Amino acid sequence: MSIGGLVPIAIRPRAAIVLAVASAGGLMMFLWPLVMSPPADGTAHVGDAPFMFALILPLLVATVVAELGDDGFDVKAIAIIGLLAGVGAVLRPLGAGTAGIEVVFFLLILAGRVYGSGFGFVLGATTMFSSALLTAGVGPWLPFQMMAAAWIGLGAGLLPRCRGRAEIALLVVYGVVVAYGFGFLMNMWFWPYAAGTFGGASDPGVGNAGLQFVPGDPVVDNLRRFVGYTIATSTLGWDTGRAITNSIAIVAIGRPVLASLRRVRRKAAFDAPNLAEELPWRAVWTDDDREGGRGPKWFDAVAIGSGFTGDADAAVLAARRFVYAEGAHIDEIVRAAEAAHAEVIVDRYGDLIRIDLLAEGYRVFPDGHRLAK
């Protein structure tokens, strides 16, 4: 079966390291008050927010540089990030968070799904930043909103591969999970600073008793109180409204938006393989290979150039995982791949195709193969 859509862009090694470091730093941003008691003055992160912002910006730049270095991004990808961040900045004020109605998150989810984790991470952060500038929403909460939204886009790019109704269902479930997760994180950014404002053991007569942060208490006990606070104050209201909004948006317009994003990605082709660069490192199938007795799946990848005149079926059978083809033989090669394999993924980039045969146990030979055309 041929799947005509594009799969999310894979995380490159350097980008994966940068994203892991950024996520670890983000967790420290949210959770350090649990182990180092903050001042209970009700001014959450007023003093350290500029430092948090100064931490996030280099991490975003490092993510972009890592993707550029690993050929995950190019200038077209950066332009698309800017465009989508602008769209998100316009969408966000439409709901203004009223009763949890926030329509920006479904765009982060769909874009992360199509363009990959690194793209989604940068898009989430830049969308929150640009929307804050647009709505005068700059404050100590902004770095935390940026990191939480960045994680939403990152996670969308890590979702398993599927298409059709299964993909929409998966994205709806993910949209519900991140709706509650975003509320959880954004409660954590200020809750430890509000000790004494909700009541507790020292003031049992005040509402929400037992839901406050207690400096010096074990982390587990404070987390238990925090979960209770979140359920009592936002889970059944704001977070549920956000989850419903995400679900309705994804079900109602998820398919056309995904199709549009994939069409833009296909046209931009910023992750397209360059066959001219692939040829020195891939097997170029010739009739001599078949006559030389090399059997099926001899090569990890087969590249078929525009001057190919051989047997398309034999060339496809010689590939373990990938088939590259360009020129007039594209349709013939696709038919041969579909006939030889139960499922393939065909990515088209103008006059170039890349067929993923979805082989199991795939490995790359260290030195590759280099044959005459």
TAFENNOR-V991862 format. One line per field, one symbol per residue. burial: # if it has 24 or more other ideal C-beta (glycine too) atoms within 12 Angstrom, else .. A space follows every 10 residues. Layout:
burial = ???
This chain:
burial = .##.#####. ##..##.##. .##.##..## #.##...#.# ...##..##. .##.###.## .###.###.# .##...##.# #.###.###. ##..#.#..# ########## ########## ########## ##..#...## ########## #########. ..#...##.# ########## ########## #####.##.# .......#.# #####..... .##.##.### .####..##. #######.## ...#..##.. ##.###.### ###.#..##. ######..#. ......#### #####..#.# .######### ######..## .###.###.# #..######. .########. ........#. #..
